[in-house]
């Protein structure tokens, strides 16, 4: 039988009355530097900083930094994609509105405007009528 325990660690839990939660929060915090983590472990939790322990803390710090960098990169990519999609949609709407206006002013034939919009003439006219 397998048991699983989930622990939610936040910056607020660093000062937890529960020493395990506080220690884990400090160790896994992305806001504390490696040196701050080492001092906290040594001073607050009486864990001696041996050469081996310092190496392990440094590995943990690099891991949390890598995770935060990955999350930041994914967020930036998602934002860029959203901006690109919104820009494309806005450009398409502006182009259609310009074509509608040119057809309404009889400066352009509906068939030519539809070709420019890459749709059938009947679809273009239907869309233009819905806009009005």
C-alpha positions as CSV (number, residue, x, y, z in Angstrom):
1,X,0.0,0.0,0.0
2,X,1.3,3.4,-0.9
3,X,0.6,6.6,1.1
4,X,1.0,10.0,-0.3
5,X,1.3,13.2,1.7
6,X,1.0,16.6,0.0
7,X,2.5,19.6,1.6
8,X,1.8,23.1,0.4
9,X,4.9,25.3,0.8
10,X,4.7,29.0,0.4
11,X,6.8,32.0,1.5
12,X,4.4,32.3,4.5
13,X,5.3,28.8,5.7
14,X,9.0,29.7,6.2
15,X,8.2,30.9,9.7
16,X,5.9,27.9,10.4
17,X,5.7,26.6,14.0
18,X,6.1,23.2,12.5
19,X,9.9,22.8,12.1
20,X,9.7,20.4,9.2
21,X,7.4,22.7,7.2
22,X,9.6,25.7,8.0
23,X,12.8,23.9,7.0
24,X,11.4,22.6,3.7
25,X,9.9,26.1,2.9
26,X,13.3,27.7,3.6
27,X,15.2,25.0,1.6
28,X,12.9,25.1,-1.4
29,X,12.3,28.9,-1.4
30,X,13.2,30.6,-4.7
31,X,13.6,33.9,-2.8
32,X,16.4,32.9,-0.5
33,X,20.0,32.6,-1.8
34,X,22.1,29.5,-1.2
35,X,24.0,31.3,1.5
36,X,20.8,32.4,3.3
37,X,19.5,28.8,3.1
38,X,22.7,27.4,4.6
39,X,22.7,29.9,7.5
40,X,19.0,29.2,8.1
41,X,19.6,25.4,8.2
42,X,22.5,25.8,10.4
43,X,21.2,28.5,12.8
44,X,17.4,27.7,12.9
45,X,17.5,23.9,12.5
46,X,20.9,22.9,13.9
47,X,22.0,21.2,10.7
48,X,25.8,21.4,10.5
49,X,27.0,22.7,7.1
50,X,29.5,20.0,6.1
51,X,31.1,20.1,2.7
52,X,28.6,17.4,1.5
53,X,25.6,19.3,3.0
54,X,26.8,22.5,1.3
55,X,26.9,20.7,-2.1
56,X,23.4,19.3,-1.6
57,X,22.0,22.8,-0.7
58,X,23.7,24.2,-3.8
59,X,22.1,21.5,-5.9
60,X,18.7,22.3,-4.4
61,X,19.2,26.0,-5.1
62,X,20.1,25.3,-8.8
63,X,17.0,23.1,-9.1
64,X,14.6,25.7,-7.8
65,X,16.3,28.4,-10.0
66,X,16.0,26.1,-13.0
67,X,12.3,25.5,-12.3
68,X,11.6,29.3,-11.9
69,X,13.5,30.0,-15.1
70,X,11.4,27.3,-16.9
71,X,8.1,28.7,-15.6
72,X,9.2,32.2,-16.6
73,X,10.1,31.1,-20.1
74,X,6.8,29.2,-20.5
75,X,4.9,32.3,-19.4
76,X,6.8,34.5,-21.8
77,X,6.1,32.1,-24.6
78,X,2.4,32.0,-23.8
79,X,2.2,35.8,-23.6
80,X,3.9,36.1,-27.0
81,X,1.5,33.6,-28.6
82,X,-1.5,35.5,-27.1
83,X,-0.2,38.8,-28.4
84,X,0.4,37.3,-31.9
85,X,-3.0,35.8,-32.0
86,X,-4.7,39.0,-30.8
87,X,-2.7,41.1,-33.4
88,X,-3.6,38.7,-36.2
89,X,-7.3,38.8,-35.2
90,X,-7.3,42.6,-35.0
91,X,-5.5,42.9,-38.3
92,X,-8.1,40.6,-40.0
93,X,-11.0,42.6,-38.6
94,X,-9.4,45.9,-39.7
95,X,-8.8,44.6,-43.2
96,X,-12.4,43.3,-43.4
97,X,-13.8,46.6,-42.2
98,X,-11.7,48.5,-44.8
99,X,-12.9,46.2,-47.5
100,X,-16.5,46.6,-46.3
101,X,-16.1,50.3,-46.4
102,X,-14.7,50.3,-50.0
103,X,-17.5,48.1,-51.2
104,X,-20.2,50.3,-49.5
105,X,-18.6,53.4,-51.1
106,X,-18.6,51.5,-54.5
107,X,-14.9,52.0,-54.8
108,X,-14.4,48.2,-55.0
109,X,-16.5,45.3,-56.3
110,X,-17.7,42.8,-53.7
111,X,-16.2,40.0,-55.8
112,X,-12.7,41.7,-55.7
113,X,-13.1,42.4,-51.9
114,X,-14.0,38.8,-51.3
115,X,-11.0,37.6,-53.2
116,X,-8.8,39.9,-51.1
117,X,-10.4,38.5,-47.9
118,X,-9.9,34.9,-49.2
119,X,-13.6,34.0,-49.0
120,X,-16.5,33.5,-51.3
121,X,-18.4,36.5,-52.5
122,X,-21.6,35.2,-50.8
123,X,-19.8,34.8,-47.5
124,X,-18.2,38.2,-47.8
125,X,-21.6,39.9,-48.5
126,X,-23.3,37.9,-45.7
127,X,-20.6,39.1,-43.2
128,X,-20.8,42.6,-44.5
129,X,-24.5,42.7,-44.0
130,X,-24.2,41.3,-40.4
131,X,-21.7,44.1,-39.6
132,X,-24.2,46.8,-40.6
